[in-house]
Amino acid sequence: MDLDLRKVRYFVTVAELLHFGRAAERLHIAQPVLSRQVRALEKELGADLFVRDSRGVALTDAGRQLLEDGRSLLDAAEGARRRVRRAALGPRRLVVGFRAGVVVTPVLRDFAAAHPDVETHARRVEWDDQEDLLRDGGVDVAFLRRPVRDEGLTLLPLHHETRVAMLPADHRLAGKQELALADLDGETWLRYHDPRPGDVPIRTIEEKFERVAGGAGITLVPRSVAEQYARPDITYVPVPDAEPDEVLLAWDPSRATPLVAAFVEIATRAGTGATAGRRGGRVSPARPPSAG
């Protein structure tokens, strides 16, 4: 029996959220449809994947095993799809990933001038997919922000950038010229990583804006993000003693090509990739990939 990858994707989403309702919203399908598909998968596998009771949903041993294997299956399938699509488009194409606030246009222009026969594209990446996109070929090289799961990736540190507090416009500290971290003690913090039980995970900077503007909490963002994204219901205040944000150039050495090597060389020579609001000291760079 062949596994239906669509059902596996449904299962993985429920398993990660442990909530059928939120999983259905993320998948953009009706909850009853999602429940039927998961039941059908359990029947096909001959194993219960979830324990369902009045307290909620929990994974069985079989469910935990399928979650581990299912993620790998989905990653492999998506990687194959992207590689086939890339092959159909031809080899002279470079996709450059970037996180919010990082301006890659100057480096892309320099690269295009040196390699006019190469089709270049910029693609926004998020904290939860930046490494996977590099490993499966969704992007060839990317400007990332820490934290980065660097297993198997080569990282070229570019520069540090100061961070600012993102506050609702009517916040008690909104009018300050600058703040210390101690001034923010007792505030509710919003973060991409380690959400509290029951929280809807935050994935994008735009989602953070909505949470902050709605009074759900505050957060720190790189100065370049503050300079690129202005909203009347959000204010930014510098926090000089906050840990600086670090921007890196990253690629998968197992997928490195002469085009990747050329881009890394140009990005380094051009000042390691300009970003809006760049602040802080330069970090000693790693060695670019070989073009051979």
Buried (B, 14 or more C-beta within 10 A) or exposed (E): EEBBBEBBBBBBBBBBBBBBEBBBBBBEBEBEEBBEBBBEBBEEBEBBBBEEEEEEBEBBEBBEEBBEEBBEBBEEBBBEEBBEEBEEEEEEEBBBBBBBBBBBEBBBEBBBEEBEEBEBEBBEBBBEBBBBBBBBBBBBBBBBBBEBEEEEBBBBBBBBBBBBBBBBEEBEBBEBEEBEEEBBEEBEEBBBEEEEEEEEBBBBBEBBBBBBBEEBBBBBBBBBBBBBBEEEEBBBBBBEEBEBBBBBBBBBEEBBBEBBBBBBBBBBEBBBBBBBBBBBEEBEBBEBBEEE
